[in-house]
């Protein structure tokens, strides 16, 4: 598959991935009838960190999709490992980013004023997006650190050359 075809495939897959993450965010408690643009853009952020790198770097078929969803995917190429663990970190970070939301349950989400204590109030969905960014960075760092640790003990894989040729990796 050429690089251009992978780019088009990735961009097309962003739409269903965004809708899937939007649905998951709403199921986990985001407002259903209000704040739709903010929730949709949050889902797009998560999809860009999770779905885009994976869909542009692997061949999508039913077996790969099953392995990705069930967290059984084992990449032989370092780029795939970084994309995979970056996506896992994004999802975990977004989930952990939702933790501070109930702490301000008595305040409006969209108020930009300061309260009596001088603290600014929380805006939806800043904590989730920040958590996704931090989680993505941590996932990438863990993948890079794991590569550094495992390259000393890792033996060359017979499939590595075939995969690198498929990805056009020099």
N, C-alpha and C positions, 0 to 999 in steps of 0.2 A: 504494500500500500504506500503510495507516495505521501510526501509531507503535506501537500496541498489537500489531499483526500482526508488525511488525519485531522487537519485543521477544520475542514468543513464538517466532518463527523463530530468533532468536539463541540463546535459552535451549535450544531443542531441538537446535541444532547443536553445542552445547558437548559433549554426550555423545560423538558420533562423533569430534569433534576431540580430546577427551581420550584416547579409545581409540587414535586414530592416533598421537598424541604418546607415549603409553605404549609402544606397539609400537616406535616409532623409538628411544626411550630404551633399551629392552631390547636392541634390535638393536645399538645402539652400545656396549653393555657393562654395563648396569645388571643387578643380580642378578635372575634369573628367578624363583626360588622363595622368596627371602627379601626383606625390605624392600618388600613389595608396597604397603602403604599409603603409605609415603614416596614411592615411585616414582609411584604413582597421583596423589598430591597435587602432585607436581612437574609431571606432565603436565597437571593441571588448571590450575596457575598459568600454564603456557605457553599453554594453550588460551584462558584468559581474556584474556591479553595479545594473542594473535594472532587467534583466530577470532571472539571476541565483538565487538570493534569493527568488524571487516570485515563480518561477517554482519549487523550491525545498520545498517550505513551503505550497503551496496550491494545491488542486486537480484541474487540468486543465480540464475544460469543456467549452462549448460554452457560458453558462451564466456567469461564472466567467471571461472569456476573454472579453465579452462584457462590464461587469462592470469595469474591469481594464482599458480598452481603453477609456471608457466614463467618467472615474474618479468617478464612483458611487460605488466603492467597499467599503464595511464597514466590517472591520475585528473585530472578537470577541476576538481574542487572541493577546496578546501584541507582540509576535514575528511577526505575520502577519502585524500588524500596522507598526512596525519598517521596515520591508522589503518593504512595500508599500510606506511609506513616504520617505524612503531612495532612492527608485527608482524615485519618483517624484522630489526629491531634485536634483538627478543626472541630470535629463533631464533639469530642470530649470537652474542648475549651468552650464551645457555645453552650453546652449543657451546664458546665460549671459557671459560666457567665450569667446564667439565669438565677443563681443562688441569691444575689443581692436584691432581686426584684421584690420579694415579699417583705423585705426589711422596711420598705416605704409604702406599705399597704394603705396607709391613711392619707396619702398624697396623690394628687393628680399626676398622670404621666407626662402631660404636655405643658405644664406650667413652667415658664422660664424665669419667674421671679425668685427672689430669695425669701426664705421663711424668717421667722423672728430670730432664730439663732444665727442667721447670716449664711447658712448653708444653701447651696442651690439644690433644687429638687431634681429627682431622677427623670430622665426622658427615655421613653421606649424607642428603640431596643439597644441603646448604647452598650449596656453591660454584656449583652449577648454577642454583639459584633466585636467588642474588645476581647472577650473571652475566646472567640473564634480565631482572631488574629494571634493572640498569645499561644493558644493551643496549636495552631499551625506552625508557628515558629519553634515551639518545643518539640513537636513531632519531627520537623526537619532536623533539628539539632540531635535528637535521639537517633535518627537514621544515619546521620553523618558520624556520630560517635560510635554507633554499632558497626559501621563499615570499617572504621579505624581499628576497632578491637578485633573484628572477625577476619580482616585481611591477613593477619599474621597466622591464623590457624586454619583458614579456609583453603581448601584445595580447589584448583580450577575445575569448573563444571564443563562437561562435554557439550552442553547445550548453549553455553555462554557465547561462543562465536556465532552460532546461528541466530541467536536473539539479537546480538549486537549488529549483525548484518541486516536483520529485519528492521532495526531501528535506525540504521545508517549511522551507528556510533563508530568513530574512528578508533 
